[in-house]
């Protein structure tokens, strides 16, 4: 379809040239757009047969849009029987699951109730319960699976009101999976009444089904590389994920949290992302503020920050900061300047910044010591690329001064909660069980404890766990959602969060002296450097993290690749890079794609 329109538009504009109504230069711009249209826009490709039908869709509830506006309870007659359905819904949103035994009380504090069941399991009393929920102004999404040889009664006309109803002509794990994905736009609904058909708007969890790619061969290659990494002690465990055309091709966990092998790594584990925080935490905040006109990237640090006005950084523009061309020092080891008494083992009125288990920093150390030291630090000539963590400390300060909201809460408001990034955030020990968070280094010099759910980066820890350059934790799935948002050029779940031109500007090459975009790293244009991998192309953007993480996004192939590990456990090791584990896995994915062409 895209090619058809491209040809049509090409002929139209060519005729305008013939009639002297369009310049050759303008035509060149049109032609460039046409040639790159497939690269610049998301290309969801549904290769899975989805037999779900949307029978009734009051207020266009399906597919579900913003997730921060709803609180979901999933109710089934038997949670064990409908386990696949419940778990698949949980990939998209925070949910709580109940049966019908205490329906009224259990669902009281939820505004959206997803009910799933076979006709033989859903009785008249349950119908009356749903009617009451409608009276209580709740949204009902009724999902009915057909018993073999039976026709389901049409309940929707009886219920009316705030309800959507979906049906599936059978009951199985596949039926449950597809029904759940259909609710959230993970699968397009292509069956039934044409007016009730939908498009894919979110990730599709079908493991490459129907993709035409040899997933088994690709998995075998990745397995060998992962096993090598663990055997060579490049990292005790890892999670690898690949998404193409909005479809999850590969998602697998390897190894264990530590070399003691007591806790196996699972795909839902939360990792310290290190410098991936720069592009998945701070940069989307800056993108949002820039396109809303709150900040101007060509204005200076002195314009936005009072304390910077009298410094040697007053006239440095935000654009220069984002490009790592501001001449900042690469890194300041603040923890080496701590004095006796600055850290103690117990919480007190004077020591409230928690660095790790049994480690508390004296109050306001970031405000009174770290930030002033950054502002006073030396600056080299502007324009040369020098990768610096200070750059993102600066951008966080700018964002918080302009919004009057802590950055960790602001990014939740504008992005994470609306699109369903359920685990992404800072200071995860405040929200998640320790066993769900993969530990990093056994810190023997600073905090003197195994870091479990506390940021590895010393400066970020001393800043309270929230910094512009580090501090973000996430699962692979949440990063995949973010990657798809960027491939969609700012849209996800049927809702636009960024203008396409904003995503294009930040992720494309913006520097005259380096490969960098604004905040984002990019593939090295010199193929000899094989960065981020031997087969990566120049459209690729993303970032790596010191703890052994990366996300690379490839618009040309509509691909997102994620690798999460704790290569710094129990002590920092360079074997992950020496063995090129991340790059070789990405090449295994590219080889699979290229073989199918």
N, C-alpha and C positions, 0 to 999 in steps of 0.2 A: 504494500500500500504506500509506504514512504517513497519507494522508487517511482511509483506511478505519479505521485504528486510532484516529485522532483523533476521528472521529464516534462510534465505539464507546465510547471513554472518556468523551466528553462526555455521552452519554446515561446512562452508568453513574453519573457523579457528579451529574448533574442529578437523577436519581431519589433519590440519597442526600439531597439538599437537601429534596426533597418529603417524605422520611421523617424530616426533622429530624436526620439523622445527619452532616450536613456544613454548616459555616457558609458564609454568603455570601462572606466574606472569603477563606476557604480555596478556595472554588470559583473565585474570581477569580484566585487564583494558579495553579490548575490550568488555567484557560482561557488565561491568559497563556503558560504553557508550551506548550499545544497550538498556539496561534497562531504561536509562534516556533520550534516544533520543527524546521521545515524550514530555518530560518536558522541554528540553533544546532548542527546536525549536518552532517557531510560528506554530500554527495550525488553520489557517483560515478554517472555515467550512461554505460554502455557502448553506443556507437552503431556499433561496428565488428564485423563478422562475424569471429569467431575460430574457425577450424576445428581448432585444436590440441586433441588429446585427451590426457588424463593416463591412461596405461595402468597404471602401477604407482607407488605412492607410499609407499615404506617410511619409517616414522617421520615421516610427514607433512612431508617435506622441501620439497614444493611447496605454496604459494609460499614462497620463501626468506624467512626472518625476519631476525633481527639480522645485520648484515653485519660486525660487528667480531669475530664468533666464527668466521668462516670465511676461508680464503685460497684464492682460486679460480684454477685453471688452465683455460683453454678449449683443447680439443684437437680439431682437425679434420683430415681427410685432406689438405685443400688450403686454407690460410688465405686465399688470394686468392678462391677460389670461394665461400667462406663468409664473406666480408668483412662483409656486412650483418649476419649473425648475430653475429659477434664484436663489431662496433661497437655494436650495440644492447645487448648484454650490458654493454659498457663504460659505458653511460649510467647503469647502476645501481650498479656496484661496481668497485673496482680489480681488474684482471685481468691475467694474462699469457697470451699466445696461443702455442701450439706446434702442430707437426704430429706425426705418430706416429714420426718417424725416430729420436728419442732419448727415447721416451715415459717409460721408467722413470727415467732420470736427470733429465729436465726436470721431472717432476711430483713429485719426491721431497719437496720442501719445501712442498707444497700439501695441504690436508686435504679439499678439494672439487674434483672434476674434472668439468667440463661437456664432454661429448663430443657433437659434432654432425656429421651426415653422412647422405648418401643410402645406401640399401641397396647400391647398386652400388659405393660407395666404401668401405664398411665390411666388411673381410674377417675371416676366422677368426683370423688372427694378432692382429688388434686386439682381438678378443673375449678371447683369452688374456691380453693385456696388462691388460684391464679386470678380469679375474678376479684377477690378481695384485694389483692396486690394492685390491681388496676384502679380500684376505688382509692387506694392509698397513693395514687399518682406515680407508681413505679413503672418503668419500662420493662416489658416482657419480651424475651426472644425465645420462642418455642421451637424446639428442634425434635422432629418426630422421625423415627426409623420404622420402616414398614415391616410387619411380620410377613413371612413367606406365605403367599396365597391369600392375603387379606388386603382389603382396601381401607385406608385410614379415614375416619370421619373428618369432615371439614370443621375444625374447631374455631377457626378464626372468625367466621361470621357471628358465632355465639359470643366470643370475647370482645371483639371490637376494640376501640380505645387505643392505648399506647402499646401496640404489639406488632411484632414481626414474626412470621412463621416460615420455617423451612422444613422440607421433607426430603428423605432419602429412600430409594426403593428397596433397600436391604439393610441388614445390620451385620457389621464386621469391624475389624480394626481399621480397615481402609475407609469404610463408611464414616466411622467416628472421626477419623483424621480429616477427611475431606469436608465433612460438615463443619467442624471447628474452624478450619482454615477459611471456609466460605463466609463465616460470620464476620471475620476481620479483614477480608479482602486478600488473604494469602492465596486463594484460588478464585478465579473468575467463575461466576455462575453462568453457564452457557445453555442450560436445559430449561424447559418449561416456557411459560409465557414470556414473549420477547420483551415486554415492558418491564419485567422483573429481572432481567439479566444484569449482571454486574461485571466490572473489570477488576483485574488484580491491582491492588494498591499497597500490599505489604509483602514481606518475605514469604516464600513458599517452601515448606519443609518436606520435600519429597526425594531428597538424596539423589538427585540427578536422574530420576525416573523419566524415561522418554527423551532425554537430552541428546541422544545420539553420540554421547561420549563414552569411552571405555572407562567407566568409574572404577571397576574392579582392578584394572591394570594400574590406574593412577593411585588407588589406595595401596596397592602392593608396594609401589615405589616410595610413597610417603611413609608407610610402615617401616620399611628398611632404614630410611634416613632417621626416623624417630628412635628406632631401637639402637641405631649407632650412637645417636646423641646421648641416650641414657647409659649405654654401655661405656662410652668414653667419658662419662661424667661431665658432659657439657651442661646438663640440667637434670634434676631428678624426675621431672615430668613436664608435660606440655599439653596444650589444646590447639588443634589446627582446624581451621574452617575456611571453606571456599564457597563463594556464591557467584553464580553467573546468570545473567538475565533475570535476576530476582528469585532464582531457584537455588536452594542450598544443595550443592553438589556433594560436599564432603564436610563432615563434622565428627571429630574423634578426639578422645582424650588418651594420653599415654602416661605410663609411669605412676609415680606417687608424689605426694607433697614434699617428702624429704627422702633422703637415702636410707632412713630407718624403715621405710616401706610400710608404715602403719596405716596411712590413709591413702587410698587410691585416688588418682586424679580423675575428675568427672567433668563433663562439658559445662556443667552449671557452676564450676568453681570461679571464684573472683580473684583476679590477679592485680598486682601493683603495675600500672602501665608506664610508670616513669615518664620519659619525655613524650610519649604519645599523648600525655596530658596537654601538651602545647597545642595540638590540632583538634583534640576531641573535647577539651575543656575550655581553655582560654579563647582560642581562635573563633569558635562559633559565637561566643559572646561579643567579640569585636566585630564579627560580620554583621550581627544583628544591630549593634549600635551604629555601625557605619551606614547601613542601608536605611535606618530610621532617621538619619541625619543628626543623631546625638553627638557623634564625633566625626571629625574630618581627618583622614589619614595624612593629609598634607599640613595639618596644624602641628604645633610643637609640644614637647613635653612641658615646657614652661607655660604654655597656654592652659593646659589642663591641671597641672600640679604646682601648687603654690611653693612647695619646698624645692622644686626644681628650678624656679625662676632665677635664683642667684647662683645656680650651679653651672658647671661646665657642660651640662646637658640641656640647658634651657632652650636652645635653638634646634635641637634634634627632632626631626619629624617622626610621627608614629609609623609612617610608611618605612622609613629607614630602620626603625627599631624592629619591625616585623620581618624585615629582610636580613636581619643580623648584620647590618652594615653601619651600625651606630658607633663602632669603635669601642664597645664595652669589653671589659675583661671577660674571658670565657667563664670563669668560675671563681667564687670567693669562698674559701673554706671557713665559714663563720664558726663552726663548732670548735675549731682549734684555738679560738680566742676566749673561750669560756673561762671564768674564774671560779675558784673554790666557793661552793655555796650556790652557784647558779643553777645546778641540778641537784635534786634530792630524790630519794626513793619513794616518798609519800606525798600525797596531795595536801596542800595547806592553803591558807588565804594568800600567801605570798608566792606560791608555786602551783599554778593552775593549768599550765600548758602541758598536756600529756604527750610525751615523746614516744613512749612505749610502755609496756608493762613495767611497773616499778621505776619509772623515770619521769620526773616532772621538772619543767623549766621555770625559772623565775618569770613573773608576770611581765608582759609588755616588752620582751626582749626584741622581738621583731620591730616594733614601733620605735623603741628607744636606741637600739644598737644597729640592727641589720639594715633597715631601710636608709637611715642616715649614712651608713658606711657605703652603701651602693651609690647614693647620690654624690658622695665625695670622691668616689673612685676615679682613677685616671681614665682618659678617653684618648684613643688613637685616632688618626685622621679618618674622617667619615668616608664611606664608599667601599672600603675593602671588606670582603666577607670574612667575619670571625664569629663562629657559632657561639652564642652566649646565653646562659640561663638568665642573666640579668634582664634581657630583653622582655621576657614574659613576666618577670616580677613587675616590670614597668607597666605592661599592658593590663595586668590585673589591677594595679593601683588606679590607672586611668578609668577602667570600667567601674570600679567601686566608687570613685569620686563622682562619676557622672550619674550613676543609678541610685546611689545611697543604699544599695543592697549588697550583702556579701556575695562574692562571685559564685561560691558553691551553691547558694540558694537561687541565684538569678538564672544560672544555666539549667537548673531543675525546672524553673518556671517556664522558661521560653522554649525548652527543647526536650529534656530527658523525660519528664512525666507525660507531656502530650504525645510523644511518639512511642512510648512503651519501653524506654531504656530503664529497666526495673532495678538494676544493680549498680549502674554507673553513678559514681559520686565520690565524695571525699570522706575520710575518716570512717571507713566501713564498719569498724568495731562498734560504732554507735548504733548500727542498724542490722547487722548480720551476725550469725553465730561464727565463732572463731574457726570452727572446722570447715566452714565453707570458703574461707579465705586462705589462699596458698601463701605460706610463710616465705620470707626472703632471707636476708643475710643474718647469720649469728654475729651481731655487732659486738666485737670485743674491745673496741677502742673508745666508743662514744657512749652508747646506751647500755652496753654490756649485758645484752639479752637477745634472745631470738626474736626477730621482728615478725609478729603475727597480726597482720591487719593494720600495721602502722607504717607510714610511708618510709621507703628505704632512703630516699634522698635526705641528707642531714638538714640542709637549709629549709626544705619544705616542712620537715618535722618541727623545726624551731619556729616556723611561721604558723604553727597550729595545725599542720596537716593540709592546709589549703594554700597552694602557691600557683603562680602562673605557669611555671615550667614543669611541675611535678605534683603528685598528690592524688591524681585520679585513679580509681580502681574500677574494674569492670569485668564482666564475663565476655567471652568471644561473641555470644549472640547479640549483646548490646552494641558492641562495636560493628557487627554486621549490619544492624539497623542503621547506624550512623553512616556507614559506607554506602548503603543503598540510598539514603537520603541525598548524599552527595552525587551519586550516579544519576539520581532523578533530578539533579540540579535544583535541589531545595524543596522537593515535595515528597511526602510520605504519608501513607494512610489516607490518601485523598485530600490532604490539607497541605497548603503551601506555607513553609516556614522561612524560606529565603527566596529572594528573587534569583532567577537563573543567572543573570549577569553578575550577581554578587558571588555565587559559587564559582563561576567561570574566572572571575578576576582573582580571587584568593588562591585558587588551585592551579592556575596556569603560571608559566614562567614570567616573573615580574622583575627580575634582576638583570642588570647588564654585566655583572661580574660573577654571578654564580648561577646554579641551576634552580634556585629557590623560587617558590611562590610566596605569598603573604602568609607567613606562619607555617605553611606546608613545605615539606621537602618534596623533591621530585626525582625521577629517574635521572641518572647521570647520562648526559648526551654522548659521552665518550664510551663506546661499547667495550673498550678494553678494561674499563673499571668494573663492568658487570654488576652495576648497582641499580636497583636492589637484587637483580639476578641476571644471569647470562642472557635470557630471552625476553626480558622486560622491554617495552617500547617507550617512546618519549612522551606518551600521553599519561604515563603512570605518575600518581602523586600519593603522598602518605607520610609516614614517619616511623622511626624506630624508637625503642626505649631501652635505657641502660640495664634494666632488670632482665632483659631478654624477650622483648615484645616487639611487635610491628603490626601495622596495617598498611596495605598497599592497594590502591584503587585504580583500576585500569578502564577508562572510558571506552577505549577502542574495542576491547573485548567484553565490556560490561561485566567486569570481574572485580570482586573484592576478596582479598586474601588476608587472613588473620593468623598470627602465630603468637601465642602467649606462653611464657615459661618463667621460671625463677632461676635463671642461670647464675645468679649471685649467691645461691645457697650451696653449702653453708658459708662459703667465702667466695669472693669474686673470682670468676674464671673466664678466660677469653676463648675457651674451646668452641663455644657456639659460633663465634665468628671465624675462628681458625678453620673449622670444618665446614663453614658456609652452610650450616643447617637450614637457616631460613631461606636463603637464596635457592638452594637445591630443591627444597620442597616447592617453592613457587615455580621453578623450572619444570618440575614434574607435572604441575597443573598445565603449564603452557604447552608442554609436549603432548598432553592429552587433547588439548584444544586444537593444536596444529594438525595432529593425526586425523582429526575428524573433518578437516576442511577439504 
